[in-house]
Amino acid sequence: MADDTQIGMVVIIVAAIFLVSAMGLLEYRIIDEGISALIAFILVAYGVHLISKK
């Protein structure tokens, strides 16, 4: 089973994909730019929380 650090890293990678989508650098949009940036911000915060949790 994956520990919190591994899950946190995966969450941050997914957040990076949403952020790149929000900046318009992908050929397709996952969702609207504003919503995508908000989701990326929330996912990064959650990922950092998981990584820093002891």
C-alpha positions in Angstrom: 0.0 0.0 0.0 1.2 3.5 -0.8 2.2 5.7 2.1 1.2 9.4 2.4 4.4 10.7 0.7 3.8 8.7 -2.4 0.1 9.7 -2.5 1.2 13.4 -2.0 3.6 13.2 -4.9 0.9 11.8 -7.2 -1.5 14.5 -6.1 1.0 17.2 -6.9 1.7 15.7 -10.4 -2.1 15.8 -11.1 -2.2 19.4 -9.8 0.6 20.3 -12.3 -1.4 18.8 -15.1 -4.4 21.0 -14.1 -2.1 24.0 -13.8 -0.7 23.5 -17.3 -4.3 23.1 -18.6 -5.2 26.4 -16.8 -2.4 28.2 -18.6 -3.6 27.0 -21.9 -0.5 25.0 -22.8 -2.3 21.8 -23.7 -4.0 21.1 -27.0 -7.2 20.5 -25.2 -8.8 22.0 -22.1 -9.8 19.7 -19.3 -12.2 22.3 -17.8 -12.4 26.1 -17.7 -9.2 27.9 -16.9 -10.3 29.4 -13.7 -11.8 26.2 -12.3 -8.7 24.3 -13.3 -6.4 26.8 -11.5 -8.5 26.6 -8.4 -8.4 22.8 -8.4 -4.6 22.9 -9.0 -4.2 25.2 -6.0 -6.3 22.9 -3.7 -4.5 19.8 -4.9 -1.1 21.3 -4.3 -2.1 22.3 -0.8 -3.4 18.8 -0.1 -0.3 17.2 -1.6 2.0 19.3 0.5 -0.1 18.5 3.6 0.3 14.8 2.9 4.0 15.0 2.2 4.7 17.1 5.4 2.5 15.0 7.6 4.5 12.9 10.1 
